[in-house]
């Protein structure tokens, strides 16, 4: 009798989980396809492209959530009222028809489901994949912070000009504009590496989790700080090269690095530097005792 009771309960549980996943797929598959198409084909706005790290981040978040499935099933059902609030908010966002609110409805609904079914412990268990989804959700945040990165633009432009002068080029620096041979290159917010800075920090978070180095405060600080340095230095060199190519009339090389696949190769190389940096941190930094509590394993 006891076995007979458990089997229908297990079947009901799997049916409910399957129904929820199917509903999420029906509702959000078109949105995710739109995101991926825009990131791959660069057919979306420049601000949307700032979140192209979602190409790898969203599958990684899904993988982490899948690896947590056993812990998830062990957690007791404990609905938290905030879960219902987020579900209702996500539904309203989705029905609003405004692109940014529709985008934000996705992480809101996912977080709401975690809280509604498993409470705070379920939310904590899935907190990292939820964070990856949220940070990959296209919003207007880059547009809002662009006016505040003018000092970074000026620093990159000035340093790139200094490098080119050392190679004998006649460079004139005016604000964030570099003049070489009568041609101008502007170090705009996008060219200052704001997008690459977002991507570098995002990938650094993924590497910290993948390597289990996130448990060490020292390693977290070193890798995230290193990601900022790699991004800034990489974009100084990139802008110096772009100015050199444009100012000396090497238009094909300029377009290759600026708009074609050369820029993608360069960005991949910068992300590869993060892997090398993490390996160096793992090698030379001593292990620390875990400073944060373990994720709930259930009862």
C-alpha positions in Angstrom: 0.0 0.0 0.0 2.8 2.4 0.8 4.5 1.8 -2.5 1.2 2.3 -4.4 0.8 5.6 -2.7 4.2 6.9 -3.6 4.0 6.0 -7.3 1.0 8.3 -8.1 2.6 11.1 -6.1 5.8 10.8 -8.1 3.8 10.7 -11.4 1.9 13.8 -10.4 5.1 15.6 -9.5 6.7 14.8 -12.9 3.5 15.8 -14.7 3.4 19.1 -12.9 7.1 19.8 -13.6 6.6 18.8 -17.2 3.6 21.0 -17.6 5.4 24.0 -16.2 8.4 23.5 -18.4 6.1 23.1 -21.5 4.3 26.3 -20.6 7.5 28.2 -20.1 8.7 26.9 -23.5 5.6 27.9 -25.3 5.5 31.4 -23.7 9.2 32.3 -23.8 10.7 30.3 -26.7 9.8 33.1 -29.2 11.5 35.7 -26.9 14.7 33.6 -26.5 14.8 32.9 -30.3 14.6 36.7 -30.9 17.4 37.3 -28.4 19.7 34.6 -29.9 18.9 35.7 -33.5 19.8 39.3 -32.6 23.1 38.3 -30.9 24.2 36.0 -33.6 23.2 38.1 -36.6 23.7 41.5 -34.9 20.2 42.4 -36.1 19.2 44.2 -32.9 20.1 47.5 -31.3 23.5 48.2 -30.0 22.2 48.2 -26.4 20.8 44.7 -26.9 24.2 43.5 -28.2 25.7 44.5 -24.8 24.1 41.3 -23.4 25.4 38.9 -26.1 27.2 37.0 -23.3 23.8 35.4 -22.8 24.8 33.2 -25.8 26.8 31.1 -23.4 25.4 32.3 -20.1 21.8 31.0 -20.6 22.8 27.5 -21.5 25.2 27.4 -18.6 22.4 28.6 -16.3 20.1 25.8 -17.6 22.9 23.3 -17.0 23.4 24.4 -13.4 19.7 24.3 -12.7 19.6 20.7 -14.1 22.5 19.6 -11.9 20.5 20.9 -8.9 17.5 18.8 -9.7 18.0 16.2 -7.0 18.5 18.8 -4.3 15.4 20.6 -5.7 13.2 17.5 -5.3 14.4 16.9 -1.8 13.4 20.4 -0.6 10.0 20.5 1.0 7.2 22.4 -0.7 7.0 25.7 1.0 5.3 28.5 -1.0 6.6 32.0 -0.3 4.2 34.9 -0.9 6.9 36.8 -2.7 6.8 34.1 -5.4 3.2 34.9 -6.2 4.0 38.6 -6.4 6.9 37.9 -8.8 4.7 35.6 -10.9 1.9 38.3 -11.1 4.5 41.0 -11.9 6.1 38.8 -14.6 2.7 38.2 -16.1 1.9 41.9 -16.2 5.3 42.7 -17.7 4.8 40.1 -20.4 1.3 41.3 -21.3 2.4 45.0 -21.3 3.9 44.5 -24.8 6.8 46.8 -24.0 10.0 45.1 -25.1 12.1 45.8 -22.0 9.3 44.8 -19.6 8.7 41.6 -21.7 12.4 40.8 -21.4 12.4 41.4 -17.6 9.3 39.1 -17.2 11.5 36.1 -17.9 13.8 36.3 -14.9 10.9 37.5 -12.8 8.8 34.4 -13.6 11.7 32.1 -13.0 12.4 33.6 -9.6 8.7 33.6 -8.8 8.4 29.8 -9.6 11.4 29.0 -7.3 9.9 31.0 -4.4 6.4 29.7 -5.0 7.3 26.0 -5.1 10.3 25.8 -2.7 10.4 29.0 -0.8 13.6 30.8 0.2 15.6 27.6 0.2 14.7 26.8 -3.4 15.5 30.4 -4.4 18.9 30.1 -2.7 19.6 26.8 -4.4 18.9 28.3 -7.9 20.3 31.8 -7.0 23.4 31.5 -9.3 21.6 30.4 -12.5 18.9 33.0 -11.8 21.6 35.7 -11.5 23.1 34.5 -14.8 19.7 34.8 -16.5 19.0 38.3 -15.0 22.5 39.6 -16.1 21.9 38.3 -19.6 18.4 39.9 -19.9 18.6 42.8 -22.4 17.7 46.1 -20.6 18.4 49.8 -21.0 21.1 49.7 -18.3 24.1 50.3 -20.7 22.2 53.3 -22.2 21.7 54.7 -18.8 25.3 54.4 -17.6 27.0 55.5 -20.9 27.0 59.2 -19.9 29.0 58.3 -16.8 31.9 56.6 -18.5 33.4 59.7 -20.2 36.5 59.5 -17.9 37.1 55.9 -19.1 36.7 57.1 -22.7 39.2 59.9 -22.2 41.7 57.6 -20.4 41.6 55.0 -23.2 41.8 57.7 -25.9 44.8 59.4 -24.1 46.6 56.1 -23.5 46.1 55.0 -27.1 47.4 58.3 -28.4 50.5 58.0 -26.1 51.2 54.5 -27.5 50.9 55.6 -31.1 53.2 58.6 -30.5 55.9 56.2 -29.3 55.7 54.5 -32.7 56.3 57.8 -34.5 52.7 58.6 -35.6 51.6 62.2 -35.6 48.5 62.0 -33.3 46.3 64.8 -32.2 44.0 64.1 -29.2 40.9 66.2 -28.8 38.7 64.9 -26.0 37.8 61.4 -27.0 38.8 61.9 -30.6 42.1 60.8 -32.2 43.3 62.5 -35.4 45.9 60.7 -37.5 46.6 61.7 -41.1 43.6 63.9 -41.4 41.3 61.0 -40.3 39.4 60.8 -37.0 38.6 57.9 -34.7 36.2 58.5 -31.9 36.5 56.4 -28.7 32.7 56.1 -28.2 31.2 54.3 -25.2 30.9 51.1 -27.2 34.5 51.5 -28.5 35.7 52.2 -24.9 34.9 48.6 -24.2 31.7 48.9 -22.1 30.2 45.8 -23.8 33.4 43.9 -23.4 33.6 44.9 -19.7 30.1 43.5 -19.2 31.1 40.3 -21.0 34.4 39.9 -19.1 32.8 40.3 -15.7 30.0 37.8 -16.7 32.5 35.2 -18.0 34.6 35.7 -14.8 31.5 34.9 -12.7 31.0 31.7 -14.8 34.6 30.7 -14.4 34.5 31.3 -10.6 31.5 29.0 -10.3 32.8 26.3 -12.7 36.2 26.1 -10.9 34.6 26.3 -7.4 36.8 29.4 -6.8 33.8 31.5 -5.8 34.0 30.1 -2.3 37.3 32.0 -1.8 36.8 35.8 -1.2 40.4 36.4 -2.3 40.0 34.6 -5.6 36.7 36.3 -6.3 38.2 39.7 -5.8 41.3 38.9 -7.8 39.5 37.4 -10.8 36.8 40.1 -11.0 39.4 42.9 -10.6 41.6 41.2 -13.2 38.6 41.0 -15.6 38.3 44.8 -15.4 42.0 45.3 -16.0 42.1 42.9 -19.0 39.0 44.6 -20.5 40.5 48.1 -20.1 44.0 47.2 -21.4 42.6 45.1 -24.2 40.5 48.0 -25.4 43.4 50.5 -25.2 45.4 48.2 -27.5 42.3 47.7 -29.8 41.7 51.4 -30.1 45.3 52.1 -30.8 45.3 49.5 -33.6 42.0 50.9 -35.0 43.4 54.4 -35.0 46.7 53.2 -36.7 44.8 51.3 -39.4 42.3 54.2 -40.1 44.9 56.9 -40.0 47.3 55.1 -42.3 44.7 54.2 -44.9 44.5 50.5 -44.1 40.7 50.5 -44.4 40.3 46.7 -44.9 42.3 46.0 -41.7 40.2 48.7 -39.9 36.9 47.2 -40.9 38.2 43.6 -40.2 39.0 44.5 -36.6 36.1 47.0 -36.1 33.1 45.3 -37.6 34.1 41.9 -39.0 35.1 38.7 -37.5 38.5 40.1 -36.4 36.8 41.9 -33.6 35.2 38.6 -32.4 38.6 36.9 -32.5 40.1 39.7 -30.5 37.3 39.5 -27.9 37.7 35.7 -27.7 41.4 36.3 -27.0 40.6 38.7 -24.2 38.3 36.1 -22.6 41.0 33.5 -23.0 43.2 35.7 -20.9 40.7 35.3 -18.1 41.2 31.5 -18.1 44.9 32.1 -17.9 44.4 34.5 -15.1 42.2 32.1 -13.2 44.8 29.3 -13.6 47.5 31.7 -12.2 45.3 32.6 -9.3 44.5 29.0 -8.5 48.2 28.1 -8.7 49.6 31.0 -6.6 46.8 31.8 -4.1 46.5 29.4 -1.1 43.3 27.7 -0.4 41.0 29.4 2.0 38.3 27.9 4.3 34.8 28.3 2.9 33.4 31.6 4.0 29.9 31.2 2.7 27.3 28.6 3.7 26.6 25.6 1.5 23.5 25.5 -0.7 20.7 23.7 0.9 20.7 20.0 0.3 17.2 19.3 1.5 15.9 17.1 4.2 
